[in-house]
């Protein structure tokens, strides 16, 4: 069915956009490197391909006059999601151009910002490209060469968005979201729990300890304390009686 | 059709200069030899590098720029305020403490930028992510923002949820230390850009101006216009501030005795003493003006013309000199400029017949070029069609009649006759309750004045035309 196809494609685009943003955040910091630039380039290309595919599919569906009202509402909703995704992508591309220009890699004195992030972003890129392992095959001067390509790609995306605006007239205020507020809490048990304990470091508690582990430790301490008390009680009783 | 959040906000195409300077300083702090010495932050199991203490930052600033303690502290505060450096221990308290409290640099993506203001969509995604992570336990103001955003960008809320989930999944691919840093960075970014209620908004953007409606096409035409605009701006007349300020001081000195607030007004300030004599003595139709008022006419020609009594006096003078038609013409032009649009063609016709037509009863002397231009404009009369002619006559009067008027006997006699009101004696008992009578409605007063003025004007017109015909 057209709708399901659209949805899967949109999900894919969404995933790649999220990964791209993640990679752009790492630009200019200490996790920046040759590999990161290449990952950015590959993710970007994939995102663009997906965007074009999505656009063709959705425009053809929306142009079809013979679809029912519900279907049309659904496609309009998907269209709005698609355009938001592309906007996000466009902004991230422009920012990556800016930051990429400010932080060239092949200079004698590299001034990457020491942000505390030192790991690599290979796994994120692998997720974006839907591959097991990433292969790196770019030249040494990818950071400068890539920027030029990036500029042309940004222009292309801009143009695509303008065309989209002109061809498809979807009024955003007529689209209603399917999810209500707080919907994200419902189905994402797996995403939250494992990182809850660790993440609370940065939060309100000024302690530099991990919350989940403190809880455990408290329980341990309580158990040991009661055990000691018990033993002391028993010993005392024995002493008194003997 | 989509809502383009960025282009609607009149985004500046350049980063603010102060922010560029701050960025440069941050980059110089990264220098492996001359930069700040960094330490490791030890959490229970993980070790995260690249932390520094507030004291480190403070000392580095003093050493690098050879500045005083206060200045270094101030600059350090600015860095933290604008989000280039964020505190690790008390993230909501964006100040620089010059002791062992740890700080860290913010990643360039999250730097303060006027080119890329923090958008609502991003904030919504951040709140959704936080919601997921904390299982719905958001802070009060965040909950409110969340609900407000849900209403405002409802059309793309599904995208927000989808993107939030995906971003969380993407960050799970990193190792733990990096994940912690990512969380802290993002939180610091949003604390700076969406400060909780009650804290100072460090980045005061001012009210939003949604002036740019459409995308600007960056094509040849646009650049040509920009070049032209810049060329004109360069060629603009500039006055040195020393000269400007001198004339400003002179102006203030000249007008100070006339300012009721600075100098006090005689007889007394009506708002304080309930005595309206001040207004009565300075109203438009008084027969004997106050001395200050008459002196003011000598400051500039515009002062004379803007005072109705002054205008009347000037008219009497001009009648003696047989050049009254200039002032009448000027007045008629003013009437066209400020009057009703529907009456403009009629008025312009009148003006033409009375003043500009060859052989008119009150012909004014305008040079041929201006006359031609004005006559051209008469084909399509609009509000400002008589502007050039009016300007010409204005300058004629200013250069010629006005100086002579100021030297004339008429003016000097008036000055001598002018009244200097006595300051009212303050009553012995300052808090005696004065008899308060209700003042007449201002609407009636202005109506009466208008009617008065109109009849006077029409009378003067008629009488003038009479004298001219006799000549």
Interface residues (C-beta under 8 A of the other chain):
Chain A: X11 X14 X15 X17 X18 X19 X21 X22 X24 X25 X26 X27 X28 X29 X30 X31 X77 X80 X81 X83 X84 X85 X87 X88 X91 X94 X95 X98 X99 X102 X103 X109 X111 X112 X113 X114 X115 X116 X117 X118 X119 X121 X123 X124 X126 X127 X128 X161 X162 X164 X165 X168 X169 X170 X171 X172 X173 X175 X176 X177 X178 X179 X180 X181 X182 X183 X184 X185 X188 X191 X192 X195 X196 X198 X199 X201 X202 X203 X204 X206 X208 X209 X210 X213
Chain B: X1 X2 X3 X4 X5 X6 X23 X26 X27 X28 X30 X31 X38 X41 X42 X43 X44 X45 X48 X49 X50 X51 X88 X89 X90 X91 X92 X104 X105 X106 X107 X108 X109 X110 X115 X116 X119 X121 X128 X131 X132 X133 X134 X135 X136 X146 X147 X150 X154 X155 X156 X157 X158 X159 X161 X162 X163 X164 X165 X166 X167 X168 X169 X170 X171 X172 X173 X174 X175 X176 X177 X178 X179 X180 X181 X182 X183 X184 X185 X187 X215
